[in-house]
Amino acid sequence: MSRCHDRGGLAESLRGVDVVVDVTDAPSRGRTASLEFFGTATGSLLEAAASAGAAHHVVLSATYGESVHVAPVLMRPVSTDDVAAAPAHVAVGGPLFGVLEVAGPEEYHLDELTAKLLAARGGPA
């Protein structure tokens, strides 16, 4: 059982903290398993953080797709270093009470970027 599911152990681990940074990842990419995992883990973290008196809770959320069709939507790819730094910057700042979107400086169409990636890897474009 992970510490996120062990409410007693988690509350003990968070005693005295001011900030909780949640970068958990589900052990499964299946929809039902992921929803169950994050529902339990996030609920446990929020409850333990509140009970520990933490005034700030930062969550990094990433989505994964399993679809074959790639929509021609605009996106702004971001480096993993920037993604990793964002929760740290938020954690040491004041609560946002909202959403911070992290994105790179250049815009691309997702379908075109995917086609380039697949072609570079020798797959179908």
C-alpha positions as CSV (number, residue, x, y, z in Angstrom):
1,M,0.0,0.0,0.0
2,S,1.4,3.4,-0.9
3,R,1.8,6.2,1.7
4,C,-1.0,8.1,-0.2
5,H,-3.4,5.3,0.7
6,D,-2.3,4.9,4.3
7,R,-4.1,7.8,5.9
8,G,-2.6,7.3,9.4
9,G,1.0,7.1,8.0
10,L,0.4,10.0,5.7
11,A,-0.9,12.3,8.5
12,E,2.1,11.4,10.5
13,S,4.4,12.2,7.6
14,L,2.9,15.6,7.1
15,R,2.9,16.7,10.7
16,G,4.4,20.2,10.9
17,V,4.6,20.9,7.2
18,D,3.5,24.3,5.7
19,V,3.3,23.1,2.0
20,V,2.3,19.9,0.4
21,V,3.5,19.3,-3.2
22,D,1.5,16.5,-4.9
23,V,3.2,15.0,-7.9
24,T,1.7,11.5,-7.5
25,D,1.3,9.3,-10.6
26,A,-1.1,6.4,-11.0
27,P,0.4,2.9,-11.3
28,S,-2.0,2.2,-14.1
29,R,-3.1,4.2,-17.2
30,G,-6.5,2.5,-17.3
31,R,-9.3,5.0,-16.8
32,T,-11.1,3.2,-13.9
33,A,-7.9,2.4,-12.0
34,S,-6.5,5.9,-12.5
35,L,-9.7,7.6,-11.3
36,E,-9.9,5.3,-8.3
37,F,-6.2,5.9,-7.5
38,F,-6.3,9.7,-7.8
39,G,-9.6,9.9,-5.9
40,T,-8.2,8.1,-3.0
41,A,-4.7,9.5,-3.1
42,T,-5.8,13.2,-3.6
43,G,-8.5,12.8,-0.9
44,S,-6.0,11.3,1.5
45,L,-3.5,14.1,0.9
46,L,-6.0,16.9,1.2
47,E,-7.3,15.4,4.5
48,A,-3.9,14.8,5.9
49,A,-2.6,18.3,4.8
50,A,-5.6,20.0,6.4
51,S,-5.1,18.0,9.6
52,A,-1.4,18.9,9.6
53,G,-2.3,22.6,9.3
54,A,-0.6,22.9,5.8
55,A,-1.8,26.2,4.4
56,H,-0.6,25.5,0.8
57,H,-1.3,22.5,-1.4
58,V,0.3,22.4,-4.9
59,V,-0.8,19.7,-7.4
60,L,0.9,18.8,-10.7
61,S,-1.5,17.3,-13.1
62,A,-0.7,15.6,-16.4
63,T,-3.0,13.8,-18.8
64,Y,-2.3,10.9,-21.0
65,G,-4.2,10.0,-24.2
66,E,-4.8,6.6,-25.7
67,S,-6.6,7.8,-28.8
68,V,-5.5,7.1,-32.4
69,H,-7.0,10.3,-33.8
70,V,-4.9,13.4,-33.1
71,A,-6.9,16.6,-33.3
72,P,-5.3,19.6,-35.1
73,V,-5.4,21.7,-31.9
74,L,-2.9,24.3,-31.0
75,M,-0.4,23.4,-28.3
76,R,2.7,24.9,-26.7
77,P,5.2,22.1,-25.8
78,V,7.2,22.7,-22.6
79,S,10.4,21.2,-21.4
80,T,10.3,18.7,-18.5
81,D,12.7,21.0,-16.6
82,D,10.1,23.8,-16.7
83,V,7.3,21.3,-15.7
84,A,9.4,20.1,-12.8
85,A,10.2,23.7,-11.7
86,A,6.6,25.0,-11.7
87,P,5.3,23.2,-8.6
88,A,8.5,24.3,-6.7
89,H,7.9,28.0,-7.7
90,V,4.2,27.7,-6.7
91,A,5.1,26.0,-3.4
92,V,7.4,28.8,-2.2
93,G,4.9,31.5,-3.3
94,G,1.5,32.4,-2.0
95,P,-1.5,30.2,-2.7
96,L,-2.9,30.7,-6.2
97,F,-6.5,29.5,-5.5
98,G,-6.6,28.6,-9.1
99,V,-4.8,26.9,-12.0
100,L,-1.3,27.7,-13.3
101,E,-0.8,26.5,-16.8
102,V,2.7,25.8,-17.9
103,A,3.5,26.0,-21.6
104,G,6.4,26.6,-23.9
105,P,6.9,29.7,-26.0
106,E,6.1,28.3,-29.5
107,E,2.7,27.1,-30.8
108,Y,2.3,24.0,-32.9
109,H,-0.6,22.0,-34.2
110,L,-0.7,18.7,-32.3
111,D,-1.5,16.6,-35.4
112,E,1.5,18.0,-37.3
113,L,3.8,17.6,-34.4
114,T,2.6,14.0,-33.9
115,A,3.1,13.2,-37.6
116,K,6.7,14.6,-37.4
117,L,7.5,12.5,-34.3
118,L,6.1,9.3,-35.9
119,A,8.0,9.9,-39.1
120,A,11.2,10.5,-37.2
121,R,10.7,7.2,-35.4
122,G,10.0,5.4,-38.6
123,G,6.3,5.0,-38.0
124,P,3.3,6.0,-40.1
125,A,2.9,9.7,-40.7
